[in-house]
Amino acid sequence: MCMSDMLSEKLAKFHGLVLSASSDLGKVFGKGMSRAQIAKSVRLTGIGLPESHFPLFERFNGQKQSGLPVLPCPHRKWGGLKMCSLSLMEEWRDALIGSEWMYQNCGIGRELSSSERVRSEFWSPSWLPIAAGETLFRKERRAVNTELFLDFEPAVGGSRGQVVYQEVERVVSADKISPENCTRTVIADSIVDYFEGLISMMELGRIGFQGGKGIAWR
């Protein structure tokens, strides 16, 4: 089975589990696109999404950003992440992934915490975001932006198309937002592996619908 078919299968399973957990979450998913529509959008934007990953937007096209998160935070019991649509993938690539936006608006240094699997670059057009979220710690006056992105230009020890989890910690004040820390961690060798692991945790009952948190760790 090719990667495109495997991804379609995993997304169908994931979608079904989300709907089983809460029928209301079915309303947050965007209407899926045809393969021809995806191909045209990718061609016009030059975003560089491989055809093998088109299923990400076929069954459903991201989610409404006003809805509850459908992806849990990978490493912590924080707020979840909201999946992006194909149009937001291009927008978020230059903004929410953090690098270019942070550099232009926050003056963060170019040396970012990374690993041997992820290039220690400030930003790359080959990093394509698939989900993002934010957790606020009001008493501590700080916030953490969380993102998942596909890395199509990994470091020597990485895998092309690996899924990277990024955390950007910010100190929030009345007049500015100052980045404190940025970390990037590979959480799956491929998008298929990512959804396979997520499905496994959902079937084991470790991840599920958590009311106002959406899909999250239990």
C-alpha positions as CSV (number, residue, x, y, z in Angstrom):
1,M,0.0,0.0,0.0
2,C,1.4,3.4,-1.0
3,M,1.8,6.2,1.6
4,S,-1.2,8.2,0.2
5,D,-3.5,5.2,0.7
6,M,-2.1,4.5,4.2
7,L,-2.6,8.1,5.2
8,S,-6.2,8.1,3.9
9,E,-6.8,5.0,5.9
10,K,-5.4,6.4,9.1
11,L,-7.3,9.7,8.7
12,A,-10.6,7.8,8.2
13,K,-9.9,5.9,11.4
14,F,-9.0,9.0,13.3
15,H,-12.0,10.9,12.0
16,G,-14.3,8.1,13.1
17,L,-12.8,7.9,16.6
18,V,-13.2,11.7,17.0
19,L,-16.9,11.5,15.9
20,S,-17.5,8.6,18.3
21,A,-16.0,10.5,21.1
22,S,-18.2,13.5,20.5
23,S,-20.7,14.0,17.7
24,D,-20.4,17.8,18.2
25,L,-16.8,17.7,17.1
26,G,-18.0,16.7,13.6
27,K,-19.1,20.3,13.1
28,V,-15.5,21.6,13.5
29,F,-14.0,19.9,10.5
30,G,-13.8,21.8,7.3
31,K,-15.2,20.4,4.1
32,G,-12.8,18.2,2.2
33,M,-11.2,19.1,-1.1
34,S,-10.9,17.0,-4.2
35,R,-7.4,15.9,-5.3
36,A,-7.7,18.2,-8.3
37,Q,-8.5,21.2,-6.1
38,I,-5.6,20.4,-3.8
39,A,-3.2,20.0,-6.7
40,K,-4.3,23.4,-8.1
41,S,-3.9,25.2,-4.8
42,V,-0.4,23.6,-4.2
43,R,0.6,24.7,-7.7
44,L,-0.6,28.3,-7.3
45,T,0.9,28.8,-3.9
46,G,4.1,26.9,-4.5
47,I,3.8,25.5,-1.0
48,G,5.6,22.2,-2.0
49,L,3.2,19.7,-0.4
50,P,3.9,16.3,-1.9
51,E,1.0,14.4,-3.6
52,S,1.5,11.6,-1.0
53,H,0.2,14.1,1.6
54,F,-2.9,15.3,-0.3
55,P,-5.2,13.1,1.9
56,L,-4.6,15.5,4.8
57,F,-7.1,17.8,3.1
58,E,-9.3,15.3,1.2
59,R,-11.5,13.8,3.9
60,F,-11.7,17.1,5.8
61,N,-9.9,20.3,5.2
62,G,-8.5,21.3,8.6
63,Q,-10.9,22.6,11.2
64,K,-12.7,25.8,12.1
65,Q,-10.4,27.8,14.3
66,S,-13.3,28.8,16.5
67,G,-13.9,25.1,17.3
68,L,-12.4,22.9,20.0
69,P,-9.0,21.3,19.3
70,V,-9.0,17.9,17.7
71,L,-5.4,17.0,18.3
72,P,-3.9,16.7,21.8
73,C,-0.7,18.4,22.9
74,P,1.9,15.7,22.2
75,H,4.0,15.9,25.4
76,R,1.8,17.7,28.0
77,K,-1.7,17.9,29.4
78,W,-2.0,21.4,28.0
79,G,-4.5,22.8,25.6
80,G,-4.8,20.9,22.3
81,L,-3.9,21.9,18.8
82,K,-6.2,22.9,16.0
83,M,-5.6,21.5,12.6
84,C,-5.0,23.9,9.8
85,S,-6.7,24.0,6.4
86,L,-4.7,24.0,3.2
87,S,-5.0,27.8,2.8
88,L,-3.8,28.2,6.4
89,M,-0.9,25.9,5.9
90,E,0.7,28.6,3.6
91,E,-0.2,31.4,6.0
92,W,1.0,29.6,9.1
93,R,4.2,28.5,7.4
94,D,5.4,32.1,7.5
95,A,3.8,33.0,10.8
96,L,2.8,30.4,13.4
97,I,5.7,28.1,12.9
98,G,7.4,30.9,14.8
99,S,10.6,31.5,13.1
100,E,10.1,34.3,10.6
101,W,7.3,35.9,12.6
102,M,9.3,35.8,15.8
103,Y,12.4,37.2,14.1
104,Q,10.5,40.1,12.6
105,N,8.4,40.9,15.7
106,C,10.3,39.8,18.7
107,G,14.0,40.0,17.8
108,I,14.7,36.4,18.9
109,G,18.2,35.2,18.3
110,R,19.0,32.8,15.4
111,E,20.3,30.0,17.5
112,L,17.3,27.8,18.4
113,S,17.2,24.7,20.5
114,S,16.9,21.8,18.2
115,S,18.2,18.2,17.8
116,E,20.3,16.1,15.4
117,R,17.2,15.3,13.4
118,V,16.0,18.9,12.9
119,R,18.1,21.6,11.2
120,S,19.1,24.3,13.6
121,E,17.8,27.0,11.3
122,F,15.7,29.9,12.1
123,W,13.1,29.1,9.5
124,S,12.6,27.0,6.4
125,P,10.0,27.0,3.6
126,S,10.2,23.2,3.8
127,W,8.5,23.2,7.2
128,L,4.8,22.9,6.6
129,P,2.5,23.4,9.6
130,I,-0.4,21.1,10.2
131,A,-1.7,22.2,13.6
132,A,-1.2,24.9,16.3
133,G,-2.3,25.9,19.7
134,E,-1.7,28.1,22.7
135,T,-1.7,27.6,26.4
136,L,-1.9,30.7,28.7
137,F,-0.5,30.8,32.3
138,R,-2.1,34.0,33.5
139,K,-0.7,34.0,37.0
140,E,2.8,33.5,35.7
141,R,2.2,36.0,32.9
142,R,3.5,33.7,30.3
143,A,2.2,31.7,27.3
144,V,3.4,28.7,25.3
145,N,2.6,28.4,21.6
146,T,2.6,24.8,20.3
147,E,2.9,23.7,16.7
148,L,3.1,20.6,14.7
149,F,4.9,20.8,11.3
150,L,6.0,18.5,8.6
151,D,9.7,18.7,7.9
152,F,10.7,18.0,4.3
153,E,14.3,19.2,4.7
154,P,15.5,17.4,7.8
155,A,19.0,17.2,9.3
156,V,21.3,14.3,8.5
157,G,19.7,12.1,11.3
158,G,16.1,12.9,10.4
159,S,13.5,11.5,8.0
160,R,12.0,13.5,5.1
161,G,8.4,14.3,6.1
162,Q,9.0,13.7,9.8
163,V,6.5,15.3,12.2
164,V,8.1,18.0,14.5
165,Y,6.6,19.4,17.7
166,Q,7.6,22.9,18.5
167,E,7.1,24.8,21.8
168,V,7.7,28.6,22.0
169,E,7.5,30.0,25.5
170,R,6.7,33.7,25.8
171,V,6.6,36.2,28.6
172,V,3.5,38.3,28.2
173,S,3.5,42.0,29.3
174,A,1.3,44.9,28.7
175,D,3.4,46.3,25.9
176,K,5.4,43.4,24.4
177,I,5.8,39.7,23.9
178,S,9.3,38.4,24.4
179,P,10.2,34.8,23.4
180,E,12.0,33.0,26.2
181,N,12.6,29.6,24.7
182,C,12.0,27.5,21.6
183,T,12.4,23.8,21.3
184,R,11.7,21.4,18.4
185,T,11.3,17.6,18.8
186,V,10.7,14.9,16.3
187,I,7.6,13.0,17.5
188,A,7.1,10.7,14.4
189,D,9.1,9.7,11.4
190,S,6.1,10.3,9.1
191,I,2.6,11.7,9.2
192,V,1.3,8.1,8.9
193,D,3.3,7.1,12.0
194,Y,1.9,10.1,13.8
195,F,-1.7,9.3,13.2
196,E,-1.1,5.6,13.9
197,G,0.3,6.5,17.4
198,L,-2.6,8.9,18.0
199,I,-5.2,6.3,17.1
200,S,-3.5,3.7,19.3
201,M,-3.7,6.1,22.3
202,M,-7.3,6.9,21.6
203,E,-8.3,3.2,21.3
204,L,-6.5,2.6,24.7
205,G,-8.6,5.3,26.2
206,R,-5.6,7.5,27.1
207,I,-6.7,10.2,24.8
208,G,-10.3,11.2,24.3
209,F,-12.9,14.0,24.4
210,Q,-12.3,16.2,27.5
211,G,-15.2,18.7,27.3
212,G,-13.9,22.2,26.8
213,K,-10.4,21.0,26.0
214,G,-11.6,19.0,23.0
215,I,-9.5,15.9,22.2
216,A,-6.9,15.7,25.0
217,W,-4.9,13.4,27.3
218,R,-7.0,11.9,30.1
